[in-house]
């Protein structure tokens, strides 16, 4: 399973980043419920973008969040530098 970051989803709705869309609609991809909250909760989201994201979240695997996942994510963020 590929866990996608919120930014992958956000950028994928822009035409210049359309090459990211296959990742969104790959059956092996997933996002966390926090990603859903971050993306759909953005206060300046226009209707077109909202529709796109809603359709993404209807298709993509959603991972529920629990304390174990949060603790592991914190540990990873402290130990791994992303470039």
N, C-alpha and C positions, 0 to 999 in steps of 0.2 A: 504494500500500500504506500502511496505517495501522499504525504501530508503537505498541503499547500498553505503558504502564508497569505494573509489578507491582501498584501500588495499584489500578488499574482492575480487574484480575483479582480481587484480594483483596476489594475492596468489593462486587464484583458478586455474590458468594455470599450477601450479607446481603439480606434481603427489602426493607429500606428503600432499597436501591440497585439493585433489580431492573432499573431503567431502563438500567443499564450493560450488561446481558446481550446486547442486539443487537450491540453492538460486538465482543463476544467471538466471537459466532457468525457474524460477517460474513466472507465469503470473502476480503475485501480486508484483513483485520486480521492482524497478526502480533505475536509476542513473541520476545524473545531467549532463548537457552538459559539465560542468567543469570537471567531472570525465572522460568523453570521451576525452577532451583536454589533461588532465594529463596523461592518460594511452597511448593514441596513439601518443602523442607528445614526449614521452620519447625517447631521442636521441640514447640510446643503445639497443633499441628493436630489437630482431632478427626476421627473417621472420616467423618462426613458431609461436612465441608469437603474432606477429602482426596479422597473420591469425586468431588465436584463438580469439583475442580481437575484430577484425572486425566482426566475426560471433556473438560474444556476443552482440555487439552494434546493430546488425541487428535484434536481437531477443528482447532484454530487452527494457522496456519503458524508454524513454529519457525525462527528465524534463527540459524545457526551463528555463533559469535564467533571473530574472528581479531584479530591485533594492529592491523590497519588500522582495524577497527571500533572497537576500544577507544580507539585514539588519537583518532579522530574524535569519539567520545562525550565524551572528556575535554575536547577543544577546545570542543565545544558547551556543555558545562556551565560552562566558564570564561567564555564569551562571551554566554550567553543566560540571562536571569533569567526564571523561570517564576513566575507569581502565581496 
